Amino acid sequence: MSKITVLYPQPTDSEQFDKDYAEHLKLLHEKTGIPSSEKPYSVTKFLPGPNGPAPYYQMFSLSFESIDALKQALRSEGMQAVSADANRISSGGAPTVLIGTEI
């Protein structure tokens, strides 16, 4: 199993980010063909910890059957549009994208 994880830094305006992110998820469903009733991904919003705000505001994670399937998805026009939109809505700086495999 392989996974893409996107970490969004603290936004300059969290209310606006939340609105934009809801639209971003709609775009993900539209461009990838994932039915709107399905949620094969997880989204985690981070809370302040004992040392203050987390360095990241939110995390998105989506699993694939293999690294090849993940790479193929990332090369698709739909995922490239989703990726560009992720950069657009991330007002606190570029999101961090991590790719890994479960061990």
N, C-alpha and C positions, 0 to 999 in steps of 0.2 A: 504494500500500500504506500502510495506517495501522496504528499500533501503540499499545497501552496498556502502560505500564511501571509496576510497583509497586515502590517501594524501601522496605524494612523497616529501621527503625533498629536499632541494637544492642539486643538484648533484655535484660531483667533476668536471665533464666535461659535460656541458649542451648539446653540439653538439652530443656527443656520446649517452647521454641519449635519445635525440630526435630520433636518428637512432634506438636505441634498442627498444624504445617505439613503433615505427611504426611496428617493427617485433612482439612485444608483442601483439599488437592489432590483428595482423594476427593470432597469436596463439590462442587468445581468440575466434575468429570466428571459427577457425578450431576445437578447442577442445570442444566448446559448441554447435556447429551446427548452430550458427547464420549466416545466409547468408551474404556474404561480402558486398552485396548491402544495407544491413540494419544496422542501427546504433541506437539500443535501449538504448544507454548509452550517457552520456555527459562527455566531457573532458574539463577542464578549466585550462589554464596556467596562473599562477599568475604573476602580474607585481609589480615592486617596489611601495611601498606606501610612505606616508609622512615621515615615520621613517626608510626608507631604504628597503632593500630586504625583501620579505615575508618569513616567516619561511618555507613555503612549495613552491615547484616549480610548482607542477601540482596536479590536483584532477580528479579522475575518479569516476563516480556515475552511478549505474545501479539499476533500480527499479524492484520489483517483486510483484505479486498479493497479497502475504501473507508472513508472517514471516516463515511459514512452507515451502513454495516454495523456499524461499531464503536459508534456512538451508539445504534443499534437494540439491539444486544446489551446495552449498559449500562442501557437502560431496562427490560430484561426482569426478571421476578420472580426468575428463577434467578440472574442476575448481581447483583441487589441483595442476595440472600441471601449470595452469595459475598463481596460487598463488606463487608457487616456482619460476617461471620466474619473477614475480614482485619483489621478494626479490633479485634476481640475478641482475636485471638492476638498482636497487635503490642504486647507488654508494654513496649517501650522508647519508646512514643509512637506517635502516629498514623502510618501509612504515608504516604509521598509518592506521589501518583498523577500520572503524566505521560502526556499524549496527544500523539502526533506523527504526521507523515507522512514517509515516506522521500523523499529528494530525489536 
